């Protein structure tokens, strides 16, 4: 009888990866949505979330363009807060391993600060899996996961990627800081004026970005619900 497959949550620091290099640009996160094998090449669909920096997008494109393994790249969509790209690369050993027919990689997965975090379903035991993955970089953690939890976490990754593309960098910043500082609690732990001083923006600008960010979040989360 064939050994049953299990799901593992893996975090690793790749030895050679153009996308890991892109993710080391301050404030940039990379979401890998698909990897399609085409002979000795791989087509990779990625979305990069961008920080509130004018040159972040330029740095992403420069990093990709100077890597020899990237044969071709196409910009599919550009927003102020994200960009979506289709890369054609030489097929690497990591892709060969993870997209093999006896394994299943859950998409999207995220690369942030040079660390690739992903879920893999395989019949290999943990020791074999760690040994195999170690050929492609440093395995920082490897944990067996229930399938239900895995699907929930992958769903959260999709949501996070969508929200990072939906909100502007400043909206992400003010909403995150407002939540952290207790602006949405009752009674509020921080006033609009205090928050504007801490963030270095005017009260009018802060109020506008909070309102627009909240509206985007609510519309995104509630539009699909039946009334």
PyMOL commands that set and color helices and strands:
alter all, ss='L'
color gray80, all
select helices_A, chain A and resi 18-23+56-65+93-98+126-136+147-166+169-181+192-199+203-222
alter helices_A, ss='H'
color red, helices_A
select strands_A, chain A and resi 6-14+29-38+41-49+70-78+82-90+104-105+109-112+115-122+137-145
alter strands_A, ss='S'
color yellow, strands_A
deselect
rebuild
show_as cartoon
